[in-house]
Amino acid sequence: MLERVITELEALQSDTPIKHRAAASIYPEGKHLYESQLAGYSRRRAKIAYTVTVPVCRGSFRALLLYDVAEEFDLVEMRKLIGGERPGRSPGFKLPAPDYVRFERPPVTEPCDPIQLTSGETANASLRYFEYGVISLEFDMPFETQWTDLIALSNRWIWAGEVERRGPKTIQARLARLQPAIRKAYTEWLDEAYYVIHLSEVIEEDGRHPTGSELISRYGRELSQVIRGENEPLSEVEQREVLASSLSYYPSDLLVLGWLAALVYDTPEGANPIIQLLEYANTQLLEYRRYDEILTTVLKRAYAVLEDRGRISSRWRLSREAAHLNQLRLDVTELTERADNAIKFLSDMYYARAYRLAAVKVGAGDYRSLVDQKLRTAGELYEFMVNEFREARSFLLEVLVIVILIIELIPIFRGR
């Protein structure tokens, strides 16, 4: 065993990508050669760590591409246009969960044709339309590979950007025939991308299937690389940071959450509801980003109006601007509540903890805090603008009263 490791080390030393660095700085072809050599070098170097056992990983790699394209979808009309049936309870939880934990209006699902990637791989595709105007395009590619190849696959899927480039064209082709179901389409879309590595099975050399805790203790370094999409091993501090966001319900399952990707170690039946929760958390992030953008524009306009309030005529217009600000504030509040109430998670059940952790990792909670803060600011500005208008109105009424009084007193003084 030791002799084989030494032989592989010597081979690596004689075939490192260093000698291609000079060509990379001069010729474009040299750059591609250097990058391919570097990737191959990293994979071969990583394989040396597995001199005892190389586990086989089976599962699928999923890319969730989400787009906020409209204020609302009419799901009943959309279901008629697509021809789908109304689904049952969604998500379909495997673990114990109260009956009320479900989508009030489940998203409409539309299957798509598989796509052929430039690598020659085939990915299945499907679309889901959420009531609050978000479309989720999912690409799903099965795999059966070893850790080192899974690391390279994750790096390529996350950072190559091929599926992201195909997303908008796929969405636009569908929206053209779904116009009757779209309410208040946005001229500018917001988008998010999230990746899920679903491990349905990990088989070690002796045929055993490791538990979730064993997967972390034995292969924590590789898990952190897969979740971050990194070819190179992360530092110990960063590994601990990645693996700290993990949950398990049974010994045989594992969920590790990151801001860009998550790893789900479970059966397909157990993984599907978790993936739906991850998708939902990212739709929430999109919605809060949209509301934050709307409120930012509204507040800028309100501040501009207030800066010009020195003149009485400008103050007189504050009533109209205050009414506009308050209407937008109420609209955003209504939209926020609708997105929040799409599915409710209460108590400390496993799915509630998984959703809350996912929302924190992707940043939905941070954007929700920004939206709440700006809603409060909008409310305070509304009160201030109304008070300014009332003061201006009171001043004008007082002036009118004085003018009327002077007009009435003039004849009296003239009579004297």
KENU-167286 format. One line per field, with one value per residue (C-alpha): residue in three letters; chain; x, y, z. Coordinates in nm, 3 decimals, always signed. Layout:
N
aa <- c(Ala	...)
ch <- c(A	...)
xx <- c(X	...)
yy <- c(Y	...)
zz <- c(Z	...)
//
This chain:
416
aa <- c(Met	Leu	Glu	Arg	Val	Ile	Thr	Glu	Leu	Glu	Ala	Leu	Gln	Ser	Asp	Thr	Pro	Ile	Lys	His	Arg	Ala	Ala	Ala	Ser	Ile	Tyr	Pro	Glu	Gly	Lys	His	Leu	Tyr	Glu	Ser	Gln	Leu	Ala	Gly	Tyr	Ser	Arg	Arg	Arg	Ala	Lys	Ile	Ala	Tyr	Thr	Val	Thr	Val	Pro	Val	Cys	Arg	Gly	Ser	Phe	Arg	Ala	Leu	Leu	Leu	Tyr	Asp	Val	Ala	Glu	Glu	Phe	Asp	Leu	Val	Glu	Met	Arg	Lys	Leu	Ile	Gly	Gly	Glu	Arg	Pro	Gly	Arg	Ser	Pro	Gly	Phe	Lys	Leu	Pro	Ala	Pro	Asp	Tyr	Val	Arg	Phe	Glu	Arg	Pro	Pro	Val	Thr	Glu	Pro	Cys	Asp	Pro	Ile	Gln	Leu	Thr	Ser	Gly	Glu	Thr	Ala	Asn	Ala	Ser	Leu	Arg	Tyr	Phe	Glu	Tyr	Gly	Val	Ile	Ser	Leu	Glu	Phe	Asp	Met	Pro	Phe	Glu	Thr	Gln	Trp	Thr	Asp	Leu	Ile	Ala	Leu	Ser	Asn	Arg	Trp	Ile	Trp	Ala	Gly	Glu	Val	Glu	Arg	Arg	Gly	Pro	Lys	Thr	Ile	Gln	Ala	Arg	Leu	Ala	Arg	Leu	Gln	Pro	Ala	Ile	Arg	Lys	Ala	Tyr	Thr	Glu	Trp	Leu	Asp	Glu	Ala	Tyr	Tyr	Val	Ile	His	Leu	Ser	Glu	Val	Ile	Glu	Glu	Asp	Gly	Arg	His	Pro	Thr	Gly	Ser	Glu	Leu	Ile	Ser	Arg	Tyr	Gly	Arg	Glu	Leu	Ser	Gln	Val	Ile	Arg	Gly	Glu	Asn	Glu	Pro	Leu	Ser	Glu	Val	Glu	Gln	Arg	Glu	Val	Leu	Ala	Ser	Ser	Leu	Ser	Tyr	Tyr	Pro	Ser	Asp	Leu	Leu	Val	Leu	Gly	Trp	Leu	Ala	Ala	Leu	Val	Tyr	Asp	Thr	Pro	Glu	Gly	Ala	Asn	Pro	Ile	Ile	Gln	Leu	Leu	Glu	Tyr	Ala	Asn	Thr	Gln	Leu	Leu	Glu	Tyr	Arg	Arg	Tyr	Asp	Glu	Ile	Leu	Thr	Thr	Val	Leu	Lys	Arg	Ala	Tyr	Ala	Val	Leu	Glu	Asp	Arg	Gly	Arg	Ile	Ser	Ser	Arg	Trp	Arg	Leu	Ser	Arg	Glu	Ala	Ala	His	Leu	Asn	Gln	Leu	Arg	Leu	Asp	Val	Thr	Glu	Leu	Thr	Glu	Arg	Ala	Asp	Asn	Ala	Ile	Lys	Phe	Leu	Ser	Asp	Met	Tyr	Tyr	Ala	Arg	Ala	Tyr	Arg	Leu	Ala	Ala	Val	Lys	Val	Gly	Ala	Gly	Asp	Tyr	Arg	Ser	Leu	Val	Asp	Gln	Lys	Leu	Arg	Thr	Ala	Gly	Glu	Leu	Tyr	Glu	Phe	Met	Val	Asn	Glu	Phe	Arg	Glu	Ala	Arg	Ser	Phe	Leu	Leu	Glu	Val	Leu	Val	Ile	Val	Ile	Leu	Ile	Ile	Glu	Leu	Ile	Pro	Ile	Phe	Arg	Gly	Arg)
ch <- c(A	A	A	A	A	A	A	A	A	A	A	A	A	A	A	A	A	A	A	A	A	A	A	A	A	A	A	A	A	A	A	A	A	A	A	A	A	A	A	A	A	A	A	A	A	A	A	A	A	A	A	A	A	A	A	A	A	A	A	A	A	A	A	A	A	A	A	A	A	A	A	A	A	A	A	A	A	A	A	A	A	A	A	A	A	A	A	A	A	A	A	A	A	A	A	A	A	A	A	A	A	A	A	A	A	A	A	A	A	A	A	A	A	A	A	A	A	A	A	A	A	A	A	A	A	A	A	A	A	A	A	A	A	A	A	A	A	A	A	A	A	A	A	A	A	A	A	A	A	A	A	A	A	A	A	A	A	A	A	A	A	A	A	A	A	A	A	A	A	A	A	A	A	A	A	A	A	A	A	A	A	A	A	A	A	A	A	A	A	A	A	A	A	A	A	A	A	A	A	A	A	A	A	A	A	A	A	A	A	A	A	A	A	A	A	A	A	A	A	A	A	A	A	A	A	A	A	A	A	A	A	A	A	A	A	A	A	A	A	A	A	A	A	A	A	A	A	A	A	A	A	A	A	A	A	A	A	A	A	A	A	A	A	A	A	A	A	A	A	A	A	A	A	A	A	A	A	A	A	A	A	A	A	A	A	A	A	A	A	A	A	A	A	A	A	A	A	A	A	A	A	A	A	A	A	A	A	A	A	A	A	A	A	A	A	A	A	A	A	A	A	A	A	A	A	A	A	A	A	A	A	A	A	A	A	A	A	A	A	A	A	A	A	A	A	A	A	A	A	A	A	A	A	A	A	A	A	A	A	A	A	A	A	A	A	A	A	A	A	A	A	A	A	A	A	A	A	A	A	A	A	A	A	A	A	A	A	A	A	A	A	A	A	A	A	A	A	A	A	A	A	A	A	A	A	A	A	A	A	A	A	A	A	A	A	A)
xx <- c(+0.000	+0.276	+0.470	+0.163	+0.108	+0.475	+0.453	+0.143	+0.307	+0.611	+0.384	+0.204	+0.529	+0.631	+0.294	+0.187	+0.023	+0.309	+0.480	+0.167	+0.145	+0.373	+0.164	-0.150	-0.018	+0.064	-0.179	-0.557	-0.517	-0.253	-0.499	-0.752	-0.474	-0.355	-0.707	-0.776	-0.441	-0.509	-0.850	-0.708	-0.419	-0.660	-0.869	-0.570	-0.424	-0.755	-0.772	-0.453	-0.648	-0.859	-0.597	-0.830	-1.187	-1.360	-1.736	-1.981	-2.237	-2.574	-2.827	-2.904	-2.782	-3.057	-3.042	-3.331	-3.351	-3.612	-3.752	-3.987	-4.176	-4.514	-4.709	-4.946	-5.043	-5.402	-5.332	-5.681	-5.647	-5.289	-5.388	-5.645	-5.390	-5.131	-5.381	-5.263	-5.473	-5.504	-5.241	-5.302	-5.133	-4.806	-4.540	-4.599	-4.419	-4.265	-4.206	-4.480	-4.625	-4.956	-5.219	-5.224	-4.861	-4.921	-4.946	-5.278	-5.257	-5.004	-4.784	-4.878	-4.625	-4.543	-4.303	-4.047	-3.841	-3.499	-3.203	-2.870	-2.571	-2.249	-2.079	-2.306	-2.511	-2.890	-3.087	-3.460	-3.650	-3.975	-4.145	-4.344	-4.558	-4.622	-4.924	-4.713	-4.557	-4.245	-4.144	-3.908	-3.722	-3.564	-3.294	-3.232	-2.933	-2.884	-2.532	-2.348	-1.990	-1.716	-1.639	-1.367	-1.582	-1.879	-1.665	-1.570	-1.934	-2.055	-1.789	-1.889	-2.264	-2.244	-1.986	-2.006	-2.338	-2.466	-2.809	-2.848	-2.796	-3.069	-3.319	-3.458	-3.517	-3.705	-3.922	-3.995	-4.107	-4.365	-4.490	-4.593	-4.889	-4.970	-5.050	-5.418	-5.302	-5.044	-5.135	-4.913	-4.603	-4.274	-4.056	-3.741	-3.709	-3.531	-3.363	-3.200	-3.017	-2.988	-2.838	-2.923	-2.700	-2.927	-2.742	-2.993	-2.728	-2.364	-2.201	-1.869	-1.618	-1.759	-2.113	-2.229	-2.437	-2.298	-2.530	-2.563	-2.322	-2.072	-2.094	-1.992	-1.717	-1.557	-1.621	-1.678	-1.403	-1.558	-1.910	-1.800	-1.633	-1.943	-2.172	-1.946	-1.864	-1.491	-1.230	-0.974	-1.025	-1.153	-0.982	-1.080	-1.257	-1.461	-1.540	-1.679	-1.882	-2.039	-2.107	-2.249	-2.571	-2.681	-2.991	-3.094	-3.424	-3.327	-2.971	-2.990	-3.061	-2.873	-2.937	-2.647	-2.746	-2.537	-2.611	-2.563	-2.629	-2.748	-2.677	-2.964	-2.879	-3.208	-3.438	-3.621	-3.942	-3.766	-3.565	-3.848	-4.033	-3.701	-3.613	-3.956	-3.891	-3.554	-3.727	-3.992	-3.729	-3.565	-3.899	-3.941	-3.597	-3.698	-4.020	-3.849	-3.588	-3.870	-4.048	-3.719	-3.664	-4.016	-3.988	-3.647	-3.793	-4.095	-3.884	-3.652	-3.953	-4.091	-3.758	-3.738	-4.086	-4.004	-3.687	-3.899	-4.161	-4.031	-4.294	-4.660	-4.759	-4.526	-4.673	-5.019	-4.917	-4.806	-5.157	-5.147	-4.793	-4.880	-5.181	-4.961	-4.698	-4.956	-5.122	-4.790	-4.707	-5.036	-4.986	-4.641	-4.777	-5.052	-4.807	-4.571	-4.850	-4.963	-4.612	-4.574	-4.908	-4.845	-4.731	-4.709	-4.448	-4.517	-4.377	-4.043	-4.112	-3.831	-3.962	-4.012	-3.651	-3.528	-3.719	-3.603	-3.241	-3.273	-3.428	-3.136	-2.871	-3.009	-3.067	-3.448	-3.458	-3.218	-3.424	-3.744	-3.591	-3.503	-3.858	-4.007	-3.773	-3.861	-4.232	-4.196	-4.003	-4.273	-4.537	-4.346	-4.296	-4.667	-4.754	-4.499	-4.625	-4.986	-4.892	-4.702	-5.005	-5.235	-5.007	-5.003	-5.381	-5.426	-5.194	-5.384	-5.719	-5.589	-5.472	-5.814	-5.989	-5.767	-5.830	-6.206	-6.192	-5.997	-6.245	-6.534	-6.360	-6.272	-6.632	-6.653	-6.335	-6.444	-6.777	-6.595)
yy <- c(+0.000	+0.246	+0.174	+0.253	+0.584	+0.683	+0.590	+0.805	+1.097	+1.076	+1.065	+1.376	+1.562	+1.492	+1.593	+1.905	+2.194	+2.431	+2.388	+2.511	+2.838	+3.030	+2.922	+3.031	+3.385	+3.409	+3.198	+3.152	+2.783	+2.760	+2.894	+2.620	+2.359	+2.494	+2.494	+2.138	+2.021	+2.194	+2.032	+1.690	+1.745	+1.836	+1.525	+1.293	+1.449	+1.408	+1.038	+0.967	+1.024	+0.718	+0.444	+0.228	+0.281	+0.482	+0.498	+0.490	+0.774	+0.750	+1.027	+1.334	+1.689	+1.949	+2.312	+2.531	+2.846	+3.090	+3.399	+3.665	+3.766	+3.901	+4.020	+3.726	+3.414	+3.297	+2.932	+2.816	+2.973	+2.853	+2.497	+2.514	+2.647	+2.383	+2.102	+1.977	+1.838	+1.997	+1.831	+1.684	+1.798	+1.972	+1.925	+1.552	+1.510	+1.176	+1.259	+1.350	+1.695	+1.866	+1.865	+2.246	+2.255	+2.269	+2.519	+2.702	+2.708	+2.447	+2.555	+2.439	+2.192	+2.164	+1.899	+2.005	+1.821	+1.698	+1.914	+1.802	+1.965	+2.047	+1.776	+1.517	+1.465	+1.476	+1.667	+1.634	+1.961	+2.082	+2.412	+2.519	+2.832	+2.989	+3.208	+3.512	+3.538	+3.323	+3.052	+2.772	+2.590	+2.267	+2.069	+1.720	+1.507	+1.159	+1.042	+0.735	+0.822	+0.845	+1.132	+1.287	+1.287	+1.418	+1.710	+1.789	+1.751	+1.990	+2.244	+2.230	+2.249	+2.535	+2.754	+2.673	+2.861	+2.654	+2.579	+2.939	+3.067	+2.838	+2.938	+3.272	+3.140	+2.840	+3.065	+3.318	+3.045	+2.928	+3.271	+3.366	+3.126	+3.184	+3.557	+3.515	+3.380	+3.653	+3.955	+4.267	+4.130	+4.293	+4.454	+4.350	+4.002	+3.908	+3.569	+3.331	+3.000	+2.724	+2.378	+2.053	+1.746	+1.456	+1.146	+0.862	+0.601	+0.586	+0.242	+0.182	-0.084	-0.337	-0.281	-0.077	+0.240	+0.503	+0.690	+1.065	+1.120	+0.877	+1.062	+1.384	+1.229	+1.031	+1.252	+1.598	+1.750	+1.619	+1.719	+2.076	+2.086	+1.950	+2.202	+2.496	+2.372	+2.386	+2.160	+2.241	+2.134	+2.407	+2.515	+2.340	+2.654	+2.677	+2.305	+2.344	+2.643	+2.443	+2.129	+2.321	+2.383	+2.019	+1.834	+1.468	+1.308	+0.943	+0.807	+0.720	+1.072	+1.401	+1.758	+2.003	+2.356	+2.625	+2.967	+2.845	+2.471	+2.198	+1.827	+1.590	+1.232	+1.042	+0.828	+1.000	+0.994	+1.163	+1.408	+1.547	+1.741	+1.880	+1.999	+2.162	+2.348	+2.467	+2.584	+2.767	+2.941	+3.072	+3.195	+3.387	+3.539	+3.652	+3.807	+3.998	+4.123	+4.251	+4.424	+4.575	+4.714	+4.862	+5.020	+5.166	+5.343	+5.463	+5.600	+5.784	+5.958	+6.045	+6.194	+6.401	+6.539	+6.626	+6.810	+7.041	+7.116	+7.466	+7.633	+7.637	+7.507	+7.210	+7.132	+7.138	+6.853	+6.640	+6.503	+6.337	+6.208	+6.077	+5.893	+5.740	+5.635	+5.482	+5.290	+5.137	+5.058	+4.875	+4.691	+4.568	+4.466	+4.266	+4.100	+4.017	+3.858	+3.658	+3.522	+3.446	+3.269	+3.051	+2.785	+2.805	+2.644	+2.648	+2.466	+2.287	+2.004	+1.887	+2.051	+2.383	+2.376	+2.279	+2.566	+2.824	+2.717	+2.728	+3.076	+3.197	+3.045	+3.185	+3.529	+3.542	+3.648	+3.936	+4.070	+4.025	+4.241	+4.508	+4.501	+4.533	+4.821	+5.006	+4.945	+5.109	+5.397	+5.437	+5.446	+5.714	+5.918	+5.890	+6.028	+6.306	+6.405	+6.406	+6.627	+6.863	+6.884	+6.951	+7.228	+7.383	+7.355	+7.507	+7.793	+7.859	+7.851	+8.094	+8.328	+8.305	+8.382	+8.687	+8.805	+8.765	+8.948	+9.236	+9.254	+9.275	+9.539	+9.772	+9.909	+9.967	+10.172	+10.364	+10.450	+10.625)
zz <- c(+0.000	+0.099	-0.220	-0.433	-0.256	-0.308	-0.676	-0.723	-0.546	-0.773	-1.079	-0.961	-0.911	-1.270	-1.415	-1.230	-1.416	-1.327	-1.663	-1.843	-1.650	-1.888	-2.186	-2.001	-1.978	-2.350	-2.552	-2.494	-2.578	-2.308	-2.053	-2.128	-2.114	-1.781	-1.632	-1.748	-1.615	-1.284	-1.250	-1.333	-1.094	-0.813	-0.872	-0.884	-0.574	-0.390	-0.483	-0.290	+0.032	-0.049	-0.021	+0.191	+0.070	-0.201	-0.140	-0.428	-0.429	-0.602	-0.631	-0.835	-0.873	-0.886	-0.991	-0.878	-1.090	-0.960	-1.131	-0.997	-1.312	-1.196	-0.897	-0.914	-1.108	-1.143	-1.064	-1.163	-1.507	-1.537	-1.456	-1.735	-1.984	-1.892	-1.856	-1.519	-1.236	-0.894	-0.673	-0.330	-0.014	-0.092	+0.029	+0.075	+0.407	+0.496	+0.863	+1.114	+1.047	+1.132	+0.860	+0.838	+0.722	+0.348	+0.066	+0.075	-0.304	-0.422	-0.713	-1.061	-1.206	-1.575	-1.711	-1.972	-2.228	-2.105	-2.204	-2.343	-2.179	-2.361	-2.153	-2.314	-1.997	-1.999	-1.736	-1.671	-1.638	-1.483	-1.402	-1.096	-1.084	-0.742	-0.676	-0.587	-0.934	-0.892	-1.140	-1.038	-1.315	-1.188	-1.367	-1.234	-1.338	-1.187	-1.100	-0.977	-0.898	-0.634	-0.399	-0.613	-0.925	-0.726	-0.609	-0.970	-1.081	-0.811	-0.905	-1.271	-1.212	-0.964	-1.134	-1.508	-1.543	-1.836	-1.687	-1.567	-1.922	-2.050	-1.784	-1.913	-2.266	-2.130	-1.912	-2.186	-2.424	-2.168	-2.059	-2.412	-2.396	-2.027	-2.051	-1.948	-1.610	-1.539	-1.327	-1.341	-1.510	-1.413	-1.679	-1.489	-1.343	-1.024	-1.012	-0.768	-0.815	-0.554	-0.587	-0.412	-0.406	-0.324	-0.203	-0.210	-0.138	-0.026	-0.039	+0.132	+0.030	+0.277	+0.145	+0.444	+0.420	+0.657	+0.891	+0.874	+1.162	+1.009	+0.680	+0.854	+1.068	+0.782	+0.481	+0.629	+0.416	+0.096	+0.201	+0.258	-0.085	-0.258	-0.086	-0.168	-0.519	-0.448	-0.607	-0.338	+0.027	+0.257	+0.575	+0.897	+1.018	+0.698	+0.710	+1.062	+0.946	+0.663	+0.867	+1.163	+0.964	+0.965	+1.079	+1.109	+1.205	+1.175	+1.199	+0.829	+0.699	+0.690	+0.576	+0.543	+0.442	+0.276	+0.132	-0.226	-0.208	+0.025	+0.059	+0.134	+0.233	+0.229	+0.018	-0.269	-0.062	+0.229	+0.018	-0.197	+0.077	+0.204	-0.147	-0.176	+0.150	+0.017	-0.299	-0.096	+0.119	-0.198	-0.338	-0.012	-0.061	-0.411	-0.286	-0.005	-0.251	-0.472	-0.182	-0.065	-0.415	-0.431	-0.087	-0.166	-0.471	-0.275	+0.010	-0.230	-0.383	-0.039	+0.072	-0.248	-0.185	+0.175	+0.074	-0.140	+0.125	+0.211	-0.005	+0.093	-0.251	-0.207	+0.132	-0.021	-0.251	+0.044	+0.085	-0.256	-0.204	+0.143	+0.005	-0.268	-0.013	+0.219	-0.064	-0.171	+0.190	+0.233	-0.098	+0.007	+0.347	+0.177	-0.062	+0.226	+0.427	+0.125	+0.070	+0.442	+0.460	+0.154	+0.400	+0.778	+1.001	+1.372	+1.675	+1.681	+1.440	+1.214	+0.896	+1.076	+1.199	+0.852	+0.690	+0.946	+0.906	+0.526	+0.540	+0.752	+0.528	+0.200	+0.353	+0.345	+0.710	+0.649	+0.360	+0.562	+0.837	+0.578	+0.444	+0.794	+0.876	+0.555	+0.613	+0.955	+0.799	+0.533	+0.806	+0.997	+0.679	+0.603	+0.946	+0.908	+0.561	+0.682	+0.976	+0.746	+0.518	+0.813	+0.936	+0.589	+0.567	+0.912	+0.823	+0.500	+0.681	+0.938	+0.662	+0.496	+0.822	+0.872	+0.515	+0.557	+0.887	+0.730	+0.443	+0.687	+0.901	+0.611	+0.572	+0.945	+0.951	+0.643	+0.808	+1.084)
//
